[in-house]
Amino acid sequence: CDADLDGTELLPDGTRKLVAHVKDPNAPIDCFYVYPTVKLTSAGPMTDFAHIDITLDPLLAQAARFNEVCRMYAPLYRQNGVVPGAGGMPTAGGSFNLGLSDVRDAFKYYLEHLNHGRKFVLMGHSQGTGMLTSMMTTDVDPVPDVRDKLISALLLGGGVMVPDGETVGGTFENIPICTEPGQVG
């Protein structure tokens, strides 16, 4: 996450403005990010981490800029590969469970060794959201002292279910959905 993350703002008059990215070395919160499916050449678990460039692409594109406000943690995991056009997305069971055990172990390590009581945001996309959602049902939702540290969960490209007219229930029994802009906790 320490790459050049400067951006370009497109202004209404058609001009552009450089927006400098400044990492906060004393960020007050943590972010735990689980990247989307990057193994797109074969089914089955990703087990070769000799070259992690494909995992760095979504990290830099989707999560790294959050280091302006949080310390970023992004574990490698044995994700389930997908072959585009062959049908089917990774689902619970089989090699999905290998990746889930990696994410759960990394989150447990983060809580025990790196968190030091700090509040955190969980962030995922696609398969990463599936991993986080599954992890949250056992390691966050039913654990009050962990749940109390959760600021928000950005579960993009996944499905969290809540019964009509309710804010909890369905996927999570204790973590409510947001009902208004800017809501946290």
RAQUI-V755254 format. One record per backbone hydrogen bond with DSSP energy under -0.5 kcal/mol. CO is the residue of the C=O (numbers start at 1). NH is the residue of the N-H. E is the energy in kcal/mol with one decimal. If there is no record, write none. Layout:
co;nh;e
CO;NH;E
CO;NH;E
This chain:
co;nh;e
3;5;-0.7
7;19;-3.1
8;10;-0.5
9;11;-0.7
9;17;-2.0
11;14;-2.4
15;11;-2.8
17;9;-3.1
18;20;-0.6
19;7;-2.7
20;22;-0.5
21;23;-0.5
23;25;-0.8
24;27;-1.3
29;71;-2.4
30;121;-2.0
31;33;-0.6
31;73;-2.6
32;123;-2.8
33;35;-0.5
34;125;-1.2
38;40;-1.2
39;82;-2.6
40;84;-0.5
44;81;-3.2
45;47;-0.7
47;49;-0.8
52;55;-1.2
52;56;-1.5
53;57;-1.6
54;58;-0.7
55;59;-1.2
56;60;-2.9
57;61;-2.3
58;62;-3.0
58;63;-0.7
59;63;-1.6
59;64;-2.6
63;66;-2.1
64;67;-2.4
65;68;-1.5
66;69;-2.4
66;70;-1.7
67;24;-2.3
69;29;-0.8
71;31;-3.2
73;33;-3.0
77;79;-2.2
79;46;-2.5
79;81;-0.5
81;44;-0.6
82;84;-0.7
83;86;-2.4
93;96;-1.8
94;97;-1.0
94;98;-0.6
95;99;-1.4
96;100;-2.4
97;101;-2.3
98;102;-1.7
99;103;-2.5
100;104;-2.9
101;105;-2.4
102;106;-2.6
103;107;-2.6
104;108;-2.5
105;109;-2.5
106;110;-2.7
107;111;-2.8
108;112;-2.4
109;113;-2.7
109;114;-0.6
110;114;-2.2
110;115;-2.3
115;118;-1.7
119;30;-2.0
120;151;-3.4
120;152;-0.7
121;32;-2.7
122;154;-3.3
123;34;-2.5
124;156;-1.8
125;128;-2.2
126;129;-0.5
126;130;-1.9
127;131;-2.4
128;132;-2.6
129;133;-3.1
130;134;-2.1
131;135;-2.7
132;136;-3.2
133;137;-1.4
134;138;-0.7
135;138;-1.0
135;139;-3.1
136;140;-1.4
136;141;-3.0
140;143;-1.6
142;144;-0.7
143;146;-0.9
143;147;-3.0
144;148;-2.3
146;149;-1.4
146;150;-0.6
147;150;-1.1
149;120;-2.6
151;185;-3.6
152;122;-2.2
153;155;-1.0
154;124;-2.6
154;156;-1.0
155;158;-0.7
156;126;-1.7
158;160;-0.5
161;171;-2.5
163;166;-2.2
167;177;-2.2
169;171;-0.7
169;172;-0.7
172;169;-2.8
174;176;-0.7
180;183;-1.6
